[in-house]
Amino acid sequence: MKAAVLLAVLVLAGCSAGGARPEPVDSPQPSAVIGTDGSASPSASPSPVPSSASPSPAPTGPRIVHFRVAANPSCPAGTNVNPIDGNPVMLEWSTAGGVASTELSVDGPGLYGSYGASGSETIFFPCGGAPGTMQSHTYTLRTVGGGAQQSQTLTVQARVNEIAQV
């Protein structure tokens, strides 16, 4: 099958299987596109490629380069006799543009902590609700200094496990 497609490409491109090119003809040959099933369909001549545009300027001013979950949380599991602790969430971030520091809030307004321009924090992840449901917490990172304040919010979820009573 691959050999037939390759031969079709060579024939449509004006080459023989031996690699020799035929003499040029006065009228232009139409090009073709080879589909994944080996069929050929006519295509228009390629358009000239425009010259590359100038790159957009790099952003300036305070900005959050990334704010992400470095380690996912989990809710407690196991049984009342053999409990398995849940895991905290670990967040990490970096900023640029003259940011002096950052502030983190958890589940709404209010300051959880102040940090440097880049950093990470491991935060206890409280779980509650019916087994099988998802527990959510929201984390907001704000820049301080360097210009207009920027912020980014993450919502992190973990499944609430059933703690069997034995």
Secondary structure, DSSP 8 states (H G I E B T S, - for coil): -HHHHHHHHHHHTT--TTS------SS---EEEE-TTS-EEEE-----------------SSEEEEEEEEE--B--EEBSSSEE--B-EEEEEEEESS--EEEEEESSSS-SEEE-SSEEEEE-----SSTTSEEEEEEEEEEESSSS--EEEEEEEEE----B--
